[in-house]
């Protein structure tokens, strides 16, 4: 038997795929749902971080104009509501 790293990796891959193939359809669906939930969490975290940074820049750059800052804040509030509607 050849114990090269290539053969070891191939054997591990075969065991992994064999395990996946032996899972019940319900187990596969549960795993897929968990993966998708985690991907969604990552995406939502990225969106939240981007919006938060953008909001800070937009609200800090109003140059003392109260009306402009108020309009920007209302726009950000509307954007937040739209995002929350899409998420829920």
Biopython code that builds the backbone (N, CA, C, O; Angstrom):
import numpy as np
from Bio.PDB.StructureBuilder import StructureBuilder

atoms = [
    (1, "UNK", "N", (0.846, -1.174, 0.000)),
    (1, "UNK", "CA", (0.000, 0.000, 0.000)),
    (1, "UNK", "C", (0.892, 1.238, 0.000)),
    (1, "UNK", "O", (1.889, 1.298, 0.719)),
    (2, "UNK", "N", (0.527, 2.204, -0.800)),
    (2, "UNK", "CA", (1.284, 3.447, -0.931)),
    (2, "UNK", "C", (0.730, 4.485, 0.045)),
    (2, "UNK", "O", (-0.450, 4.831, -0.020)),
    (3, "UNK", "N", (1.578, 4.981, 0.948)),
    (3, "UNK", "CA", (1.140, 5.944, 1.956)),
    (3, "UNK", "C", (1.560, 7.370, 1.604)),
    (3, "UNK", "O", (1.860, 8.164, 2.496)),
    (4, "UNK", "N", (1.583, 7.695, 0.338)),
    (4, "UNK", "CA", (1.945, 9.057, -0.047)),
    (4, "UNK", "C", (0.834, 10.015, 0.390)),
    (4, "UNK", "O", (-0.310, 9.607, 0.592)),
    (5, "UNK", "N", (1.184, 11.271, 0.529)),
    (5, "UNK", "CA", (0.208, 12.279, 0.958)),
    (5, "UNK", "C", (-0.967, 12.352, -0.008)),
    (5, "UNK", "O", (-2.107, 12.565, 0.405)),
    (6, "UNK", "N", (-0.688, 12.178, -1.276)),
    (6, "UNK", "CA", (-1.752, 12.223, -2.279)),
    (6, "UNK", "C", (-2.775, 11.115, -2.028)),
    (6, "UNK", "O", (-3.981, 11.354, -2.086)),
    (7, "UNK", "N", (-2.295, 9.917, -1.753)),
    (7, "UNK", "CA", (-3.198, 8.792, -1.486)),
    (7, "UNK", "C", (-3.951, 8.975, -0.171)),
    (7, "UNK", "O", (-5.122, 8.610, -0.065)),
    (8, "UNK", "N", (-3.284, 9.534, 0.819)),
    (8, "UNK", "CA", (-3.942, 9.785, 2.103)),
    (8, "UNK", "C", (-5.074, 10.792, 1.924)),
    (8, "UNK", "O", (-6.176, 10.596, 2.437)),
    (9, "UNK", "N", (-4.793, 11.872, 1.192)),
    (9, "UNK", "CA", (-5.833, 12.877, 0.936)),
    (9, "UNK", "C", (-6.992, 12.269, 0.149)),
    (9, "UNK", "O", (-8.156, 12.558, 0.427)),
    (10, "UNK", "N", (-6.677, 11.446, -0.813)),
    (10, "UNK", "CA", (-7.712, 10.800, -1.622)),
    (10, "UNK", "C", (-8.576, 9.888, -0.749)),
    (10, "UNK", "O", (-9.796, 9.851, -0.910)),
    (11, "UNK", "N", (-7.953, 9.156, 0.169)),
    (11, "UNK", "CA", (-8.696, 8.264, 1.060)),
    (11, "UNK", "C", (-9.615, 9.061, 1.988)),
    (11, "UNK", "O", (-10.756, 8.669, 2.233)),
    (12, "UNK", "N", (-9.108, 10.178, 2.497)),
    (12, "UNK", "CA", (-9.932, 11.035, 3.359)),
    (12, "UNK", "C", (-11.109, 11.593, 2.575)),
    (12, "UNK", "O", (-12.238, 11.597, 3.063)),
    (13, "UNK", "N", (-10.848, 12.063, 1.361)),
    (13, "UNK", "CA", (-11.929, 12.576, 0.512)),
    (13, "UNK", "C", (-12.981, 11.506, 0.256)),
    (13, "UNK", "O", (-14.179, 11.786, 0.307)),
    (14, "UNK", "N", (-12.541, 10.286, -0.020)),
    (14, "UNK", "CA", (-13.486, 9.198, -0.281)),
    (14, "UNK", "C", (-14.352, 8.912, 0.939)),
    (14, "UNK", "O", (-15.557, 8.698, 0.810)),
    (15, "UNK", "N", (-13.742, 8.906, 2.123)),
    (15, "UNK", "CA", (-14.512, 8.687, 3.350)),
    (15, "UNK", "C", (-15.529, 9.802, 3.562)),
    (15, "UNK", "O", (-16.666, 9.553, 3.962)),
    (16, "UNK", "N", (-15.108, 11.028, 3.289)),
    (16, "UNK", "CA", (-15.999, 12.179, 3.447)),
    (16, "UNK", "C", (-17.193, 12.061, 2.512)),
    (16, "UNK", "O", (-18.337, 12.213, 2.939)),
    (17, "UNK", "N", (-16.928, 11.789, 1.228)),
    (17, "UNK", "CA", (-18.017, 11.690, 0.253)),
    (17, "UNK", "C", (-18.923, 10.504, 0.551)),
    (17, "UNK", "O", (-20.135, 10.577, 0.346)),
    (18, "UNK", "N", (-18.342, 9.418, 1.031)),
    (18, "UNK", "CA", (-19.139, 8.249, 1.401)),
    (18, "UNK", "C", (-20.071, 8.597, 2.559)),
    (18, "UNK", "O", (-21.232, 8.189, 2.576)),
    (19, "UNK", "N", (-19.554, 9.352, 3.524)),
    (19, "UNK", "CA", (-20.377, 9.780, 4.660)),
    (19, "UNK", "C", (-21.526, 10.668, 4.181)),
    (19, "UNK", "O", (-22.668, 10.490, 4.607)),
    (20, "UNK", "N", (-21.229, 11.612, 3.307)),
    (20, "UNK", "CA", (-22.257, 12.515, 2.778)),
    (20, "UNK", "C", (-23.317, 11.728, 2.017)),
    (20, "UNK", "O", (-24.510, 11.996, 2.161)),
    (21, "UNK", "N", (-22.896, 10.765, 1.214)),
    (21, "UNK", "CA", (-23.846, 9.975, 0.432)),
    (21, "UNK", "C", (-24.749, 9.128, 1.320)),
    (21, "UNK", "O", (-25.886, 8.841, 0.946)),
    (22, "UNK", "N", (-24.263, 8.727, 2.484)),
    (22, "UNK", "CA", (-25.045, 7.879, 3.376)),
    (22, "UNK", "C", (-26.007, 8.658, 4.273)),
    (22, "UNK", "O", (-26.811, 8.061, 4.989)),
    (23, "UNK", "N", (-25.927, 9.977, 4.235)),
    (23, "UNK", "CA", (-26.847, 10.767, 5.047)),
    (23, "UNK", "C", (-28.261, 10.664, 4.489)),
    (23, "UNK", "O", (-28.461, 10.554, 3.279)),
    (24, "UNK", "N", (-29.216, 10.701, 5.374)),
    (24, "UNK", "CA", (-30.607, 10.725, 4.947)),
    (24, "UNK", "C", (-30.913, 12.074, 4.313)),
    (24, "UNK", "O", (-30.241, 13.068, 4.586)),
    (25, "UNK", "N", (-31.923, 12.096, 3.473)),
    (25, "UNK", "CA", (-32.299, 13.339, 2.793)),
    (25, "UNK", "C", (-32.635, 14.432, 3.816)),
    (25, "UNK", "O", (-32.292, 15.598, 3.621)),
    (26, "UNK", "N", (-33.298, 14.051, 4.892)),
    (26, "UNK", "CA", (-33.657, 15.016, 5.936)),
    (26, "UNK", "C", (-32.403, 15.602, 6.586)),
    (26, "UNK", "O", (-32.354, 16.798, 6.872)),
    (27, "UNK", "N", (-31.394, 14.769, 6.819)),
    (27, "UNK", "CA", (-30.139, 15.250, 7.408)),
    (27, "UNK", "C", (-29.420, 16.200, 6.454)),
    (27, "UNK", "O", (-28.858, 17.210, 6.877)),
    (28, "UNK", "N", (-29.442, 15.868, 5.170)),
    (28, "UNK", "CA", (-28.820, 16.752, 4.176)),
    (28, "UNK", "C", (-29.519, 18.106, 4.160)),
    (28, "UNK", "O", (-28.869, 19.149, 4.083)),
    (29, "UNK", "N", (-30.859, 18.083, 4.234)),
    (29, "UNK", "CA", (-31.614, 19.335, 4.240)),
    (29, "UNK", "C", (-31.309, 20.164, 5.483)),
    (29, "UNK", "O", (-31.186, 21.385, 5.398)),
    (30, "UNK", "N", (-31.187, 19.507, 6.637)),
    (30, "UNK", "CA", (-30.854, 20.225, 7.870)),
    (30, "UNK", "C", (-29.478, 20.873, 7.771)),
    (30, "UNK", "O", (-29.294, 22.017, 8.187)),
    (31, "UNK", "N", (-28.521, 20.146, 7.224)),
    (31, "UNK", "CA", (-27.164, 20.686, 7.055)),
    (31, "UNK", "C", (-27.190, 21.871, 6.100)),
    (31, "UNK", "O", (-26.568, 22.900, 6.362)),
    (32, "UNK", "N", (-27.908, 21.724, 4.994)),
    (32, "UNK", "CA", (-28.006, 22.802, 4.010)),
    (32, "UNK", "C", (-28.673, 24.036, 4.617)),
    (32, "UNK", "O", (-28.223, 25.159, 4.391)),
    (33, "UNK", "N", (-29.739, 23.833, 5.381)),
    (33, "UNK", "CA", (-30.414, 24.958, 6.030)),
    (33, "UNK", "C", (-29.476, 25.679, 6.994)),
    (33, "UNK", "O", (-29.467, 26.909, 7.051)),
    (34, "UNK", "N", (-28.693, 24.924, 7.747)),
    (34, "UNK", "CA", (-27.750, 25.530, 8.688)),
    (34, "UNK", "C", (-26.674, 26.323, 7.945)),
    (34, "UNK", "O", (-26.298, 27.415, 8.373)),
    (35, "UNK", "N", (-26.187, 25.784, 6.852)),
    (35, "UNK", "CA", (-25.194, 26.495, 6.036)),
    (35, "UNK", "C", (-25.788, 27.799, 5.514)),
    (35, "UNK", "O", (-25.147, 28.848, 5.580)),
    (36, "UNK", "N", (-27.009, 27.733, 4.996)),
    (36, "UNK", "CA", (-27.655, 28.930, 4.453)),
    (36, "UNK", "C", (-27.925, 29.971, 5.544)),
    (36, "UNK", "O", (-27.770, 31.169, 5.305)),
    (37, "UNK", "N", (-28.326, 29.524, 6.737)),
    (37, "UNK", "CA", (-28.532, 30.460, 7.855)),
    (37, "UNK", "C", (-27.224, 31.175, 8.196)),
    (37, "UNK", "O", (-27.218, 32.382, 8.439)),
    (38, "UNK", "N", (-26.125, 30.435, 8.212)),
    (38, "UNK", "CA", (-24.830, 31.040, 8.531)),
    (38, "UNK", "C", (-24.382, 32.008, 7.447)),
    (38, "UNK", "O", (-23.823, 33.064, 7.744)),
    (39, "UNK", "N", (-24.626, 31.653, 6.193)),
    (39, "UNK", "CA", (-24.290, 32.567, 5.096)),
    (39, "UNK", "C", (-25.111, 33.846, 5.217)),
    (39, "UNK", "O", (-24.582, 34.943, 5.041)),
    (40, "UNK", "N", (-26.398, 33.707, 5.517)),
    (40, "UNK", "CA", (-27.261, 34.875, 5.679)),
    (40, "UNK", "C", (-26.778, 35.757, 6.828)),
    (40, "UNK", "O", (-26.789, 36.982, 6.708)),
    (41, "UNK", "N", (-26.359, 35.158, 7.931)),
    (41, "UNK", "CA", (-25.840, 35.935, 9.060)),
    (41, "UNK", "C", (-24.611, 36.739, 8.649)),
    (41, "UNK", "O", (-24.466, 37.902, 9.026)),
    (42, "UNK", "N", (-23.736, 36.117, 7.879)),
    (42, "UNK", "CA", (-22.526, 36.804, 7.416)),
    (42, "UNK", "C", (-22.896, 37.970, 6.506)),
    (42, "UNK", "O", (-22.347, 39.064, 6.637)),
    (43, "UNK", "N", (-23.823, 37.736, 5.589)),
    (43, "UNK", "CA", (-24.250, 38.788, 4.660)),
    (43, "UNK", "C", (-24.898, 39.940, 5.423)),
    (43, "UNK", "O", (-24.598, 41.106, 5.166)),
    (44, "UNK", "N", (-25.787, 39.613, 6.364)),
    (44, "UNK", "CA", (-26.461, 40.659, 7.142)),
    (44, "UNK", "C", (-25.468, 41.462, 7.975)),
    (44, "UNK", "O", (-25.610, 42.677, 8.113)),
    (45, "UNK", "N", (-24.481, 40.800, 8.519)),
    (45, "UNK", "CA", (-23.441, 41.492, 9.290)),
    (45, "UNK", "C", (-22.664, 42.447, 8.385)),
    (45, "UNK", "O", (-22.351, 43.569, 8.782)),
    (46, "UNK", "N", (-22.357, 41.999, 7.178)),
    (46, "UNK", "CA", (-21.638, 42.835, 6.220)),
    (46, "UNK", "C", (-22.482, 44.044, 5.820)),
    (46, "UNK", "O", (-21.976, 45.164, 5.756)),
    (47, "UNK", "N", (-23.764, 43.817, 5.553)),
    (47, "UNK", "CA", (-24.661, 44.919, 5.187)),
    (47, "UNK", "C", (-24.771, 45.911, 6.341)),
    (47, "UNK", "O", (-24.701, 47.122, 6.131)),
    (48, "UNK", "N", (-24.943, 45.399, 7.553)),
    (48, "UNK", "CA", (-25.072, 46.273, 8.721)),
    (48, "UNK", "C", (-23.822, 47.125, 8.908)),
    (48, "UNK", "O", (-23.920, 48.321, 9.179)),
    (49, "UNK", "N", (-22.660, 46.520, 8.765)),
    (49, "UNK", "CA", (-21.403, 47.257, 8.916)),
    (49, "UNK", "C", (-21.274, 48.334, 7.844)),
    (49, "UNK", "O", (-20.869, 49.460, 8.135)),
    (50, "UNK", "N", (-21.616, 47.990, 6.613)),
    (50, "UNK", "CA", (-21.528, 48.948, 5.510)),
    (50, "UNK", "C", (-22.482, 50.113, 5.719)),
    (50, "UNK", "O", (-22.102, 51.270, 5.543)),
    (51, "UNK", "N", (-23.720, 49.811, 6.094)),
    (51, "UNK", "CA", (-24.707, 50.869, 6.322)),
    (51, "UNK", "C", (-24.292, 51.744, 7.499)),
    (51, "UNK", "O", (-24.424, 52.967, 7.444)),
    (52, "UNK", "N", (-23.794, 51.123, 8.557)),
    (52, "UNK", "CA", (-23.364, 51.884, 9.742)),
    (52, "UNK", "C", (-22.239, 52.865, 9.376)),
    (52, "UNK", "O", (-22.279, 54.029, 9.774)),
    (53, "UNK", "N", (-21.255, 52.402, 8.633)),
    (53, "UNK", "CA", (-20.137, 53.277, 8.236)),
    (53, "UNK", "C", (-20.621, 54.390, 7.310)),
    (53, "UNK", "O", (-20.210, 55.543, 7.438)),
    (54, "UNK", "N", (-21.497, 54.028, 6.380)),
    (54, "UNK", "CA", (-22.039, 55.029, 5.460)),
    (54, "UNK", "C", (-22.843, 56.074, 6.215)),
    (54, "UNK", "O", (-22.732, 57.268, 5.938)),
    (55, "UNK", "N", (-23.653, 55.627, 7.169)),
    (55, "UNK", "CA", (-24.469, 56.556, 7.955)),
    (55, "UNK", "C", (-23.585, 57.521, 8.738)),
    (55, "UNK", "O", (-23.875, 58.716, 8.805)),
    (56, "UNK", "N", (-22.522, 57.014, 9.324)),
    (56, "UNK", "CA", (-21.616, 57.889, 10.073)),
    (56, "UNK", "C", (-21.022, 58.960, 9.166)),
    (56, "UNK", "O", (-20.934, 60.126, 9.548)),
    (57, "UNK", "N", (-20.613, 58.559, 7.959)),
    (57, "UNK", "CA", (-20.027, 59.528, 7.031)),
    (57, "UNK", "C", (-21.060, 60.551, 6.580)),
    (57, "UNK", "O", (-20.776, 61.747, 6.519)),
    (58, "UNK", "N", (-22.259, 60.074, 6.266)),
    (58, "UNK", "CA", (-23.315, 60.961, 5.773)),
    (58, "UNK", "C", (-23.720, 61.967, 6.847)),
    (58, "UNK", "O", (-23.894, 63.151, 6.558)),
    (59, "UNK", "N", (-23.869, 61.500, 8.076)),
    (59, "UNK", "CA", (-24.334, 62.390, 9.142)),
    (59, "UNK", "C", (-23.233, 63.315, 9.656)),
    (59, "UNK", "O", (-23.533, 64.390, 10.176)),
    (60, "UNK", "N", (-21.987, 62.929, 9.523)),
    (60, "UNK", "CA", (-20.892, 63.781, 9.984)),
    (60, "UNK", "C", (-20.541, 64.855, 8.965)),
    (60, "UNK", "O", (-19.892, 65.844, 9.307)),
    (61, "UNK", "N", (-20.957, 64.674, 7.727)),
    (61, "UNK", "CA", (-20.564, 65.587, 6.659)),
    (61, "UNK", "C", (-21.710, 66.527, 6.276)),
    (61, "UNK", "O", (-21.881, 66.824, 5.094)),
    (62, "UNK", "N", (-22.482, 66.990, 7.226)),
    (62, "UNK", "CA", (-23.592, 67.894, 6.923)),
    (62, "UNK", "C", (-23.171, 69.358, 7.016)),
    (62, "UNK", "O", (-23.966, 70.246, 6.709)),
    (63, "UNK", "N", (-21.964, 69.615, 7.425)),
    (63, "UNK", "CA", (-21.382, 70.962, 7.487)),
    (63, "UNK", "C", (-22.266, 71.943, 8.249)),
    (63, "UNK", "O", (-22.406, 73.099, 7.851)),
    (64, "UNK", "N", (-22.860, 71.481, 9.338)),
    (64, "UNK", "CA", (-23.616, 72.383, 10.201)),
    (64, "UNK", "C", (-25.024, 72.700, 9.744)),
    (64, "UNK", "O", (-25.752, 73.389, 10.458)),
    (65, "UNK", "N", (-25.431, 72.225, 8.586)),
    (65, "UNK", "CA", (-26.783, 72.487, 8.091)),
    (65, "UNK", "C", (-27.756, 71.509, 8.745)),
    (65, "UNK", "O", (-27.777, 70.326, 8.406)),
    (66, "UNK", "N", (-28.553, 72.006, 9.676)),
    (66, "UNK", "CA", (-29.471, 71.164, 10.444)),
    (66, "UNK", "C", (-30.523, 70.521, 9.551)),
    (66, "UNK", "O", (-30.844, 69.345, 9.724)),
    (67, "UNK", "N", (-31.061, 71.274, 8.601)),
    (67, "UNK", "CA", (-32.088, 70.724, 7.697)),
    (67, "UNK", "C", (-31.526, 69.587, 6.853)),
    (67, "UNK", "O", (-32.178, 68.561, 6.657)),
    (68, "UNK", "N", (-30.316, 69.783, 6.361)),
    (68, "UNK", "CA", (-29.686, 68.741, 5.554)),
    (68, "UNK", "C", (-29.444, 67.492, 6.393)),
    (68, "UNK", "O", (-29.682, 66.376, 5.932)),
    (69, "UNK", "N", (-28.973, 67.676, 7.618)),
    (69, "UNK", "CA", (-28.717, 66.538, 8.495)),
    (69, "UNK", "C", (-30.024, 65.802, 8.810)),
    (69, "UNK", "O", (-30.044, 64.572, 8.858)),
    (70, "UNK", "N", (-31.112, 66.547, 9.026)),
    (70, "UNK", "CA", (-32.411, 65.943, 9.315)),
    (70, "UNK", "C", (-32.917, 65.142, 8.117)),
    (70, "UNK", "O", (-33.435, 64.038, 8.284)),
    (71, "UNK", "N", (-32.771, 65.687, 6.918)),
    (71, "UNK", "CA", (-33.189, 64.967, 5.705)),
    (71, "UNK", "C", (-32.379, 63.686, 5.524)),
    (71, "UNK", "O", (-32.921, 62.639, 5.171)),
    (72, "UNK", "N", (-31.094, 63.782, 5.767)),
    (72, "UNK", "CA", (-30.243, 62.594, 5.645)),
    (72, "UNK", "C", (-30.628, 61.540, 6.683)),
    (72, "UNK", "O", (-30.670, 60.348, 6.378)),
    (73, "UNK", "N", (-30.907, 61.981, 7.903)),
    (73, "UNK", "CA", (-31.301, 61.042, 8.960)),
    (73, "UNK", "C", (-32.614, 60.348, 8.600)),
    (73, "UNK", "O", (-32.756, 59.143, 8.805)),
    (74, "UNK", "N", (-33.572, 61.105, 8.065)),
    (74, "UNK", "CA", (-34.852, 60.503, 7.656)),
    (74, "UNK", "C", (-34.647, 59.524, 6.503)),
    (74, "UNK", "O", (-35.286, 58.473, 6.454)),
    (75, "UNK", "N", (-33.764, 59.866, 5.589)),
    (75, "UNK", "CA", (-33.452, 58.961, 4.482)),
    (75, "UNK", "C", (-32.826, 57.665, 4.980)),
    (75, "UNK", "O", (-33.165, 56.580, 4.506)),
    (76, "UNK", "N", (-31.917, 57.781, 5.930)),
    (76, "UNK", "CA", (-31.299, 56.587, 6.514)),
    (76, "UNK", "C", (-32.326, 55.747, 7.269)),
    (76, "UNK", "O", (-32.272, 54.518, 7.245)),
    (77, "UNK", "N", (-33.258, 56.418, 7.938)),
    (77, "UNK", "CA", (-34.311, 55.698, 8.650)),
    (77, "UNK", "C", (-35.182, 54.928, 7.652)),
    (77, "UNK", "O", (-35.546, 53.780, 7.906)),
    (78, "UNK", "N", (-35.513, 55.545, 6.537)),
    (78, "UNK", "CA", (-36.302, 54.864, 5.496)),
    (78, "UNK", "C", (-35.539, 53.675, 4.928)),
    (78, "UNK", "O", (-36.107, 52.604, 4.715)),
    (79, "UNK", "N", (-34.253, 53.873, 4.687)),
    (79, "UNK", "CA", (-33.421, 52.783, 4.181)),
    (79, "UNK", "C", (-33.399, 51.622, 5.169)),
    (79, "UNK", "O", (-33.515, 50.462, 4.771)),
    (80, "UNK", "N", (-33.251, 51.931, 6.444)),
    (80, "UNK", "CA", (-33.251, 50.891, 7.476)),
    (80, "UNK", "C", (-34.552, 50.111, 7.499)),
    (80, "UNK", "O", (-34.543, 48.887, 7.630)),
    (81, "UNK", "N", (-35.673, 50.814, 7.373)),
    (81, "UNK", "CA", (-36.980, 50.143, 7.358)),
    (81, "UNK", "C", (-37.105, 49.215, 6.150)),
    (81, "UNK", "O", (-37.621, 48.103, 6.266)),
    (82, "UNK", "N", (-36.630, 49.678, 4.990)),
    (82, "UNK", "CA", (-36.700, 48.835, 3.785)),
    (82, "UNK", "C", (-35.855, 47.576, 3.947)),
    (82, "UNK", "O", (-36.283, 46.482, 3.577)),
    (83, "UNK", "N", (-34.672, 47.731, 4.492)),
    (83, "UNK", "CA", (-33.789, 46.577, 4.690)),
    (83, "UNK", "C", (-34.427, 45.590, 5.658)),
    (83, "UNK", "O", (-34.413, 44.383, 5.417)),
    (84, "UNK", "N", (-34.988, 46.099, 6.753)),
    (84, "UNK", "CA", (-35.629, 45.215, 7.732)),
    (84, "UNK", "C", (-36.828, 44.482, 7.136)),
    (84, "UNK", "O", (-37.063, 43.319, 7.467)),
    (85, "UNK", "N", (-37.582, 45.134, 6.271)),
    (85, "UNK", "CA", (-38.718, 44.473, 5.618)),
    (85, "UNK", "C", (-38.241, 43.331, 4.735)),
    (85, "UNK", "O", (-38.864, 42.270, 4.703)),
    (86, "UNK", "N", (-37.161, 43.535, 4.031)),
    (86, "UNK", "CA", (-36.633, 42.491, 3.140)),
    (86, "UNK", "C", (-36.076, 41.315, 3.931)),
    (86, "UNK", "O", (-36.187, 40.165, 3.504)),
    (87, "UNK", "N", (-35.477, 41.603, 5.086)),
    (87, "UNK", "CA", (-34.882, 40.547, 5.907)),
    (87, "UNK", "C", (-35.961, 39.699, 6.557)),
    (87, "UNK", "O", (-35.856, 38.474, 6.601)),
    (88, "UNK", "N", (-36.996, 40.353, 7.059)),
    (88, "UNK", "CA", (-38.063, 39.623, 7.749)),
    (88, "UNK", "C", (-39.017, 39.112, 6.733)),
    (88, "UNK", "O", (-40.003, 38.463, 7.084)),
]
sb = StructureBuilder()
sb.init_structure("model")
sb.init_model(0)
sb.init_chain("A")
sb.init_seg("    ")
for serial, (resi, resn, name, xyz) in enumerate(atoms, 1):
    if name == "N":
        sb.init_residue(resn, " ", resi, " ")
    sb.init_atom(name, np.array(xyz, "f"), 0.0, 1.0, " ", f" {name:<3s}", serial, name[0])
structure = sb.get_structure()
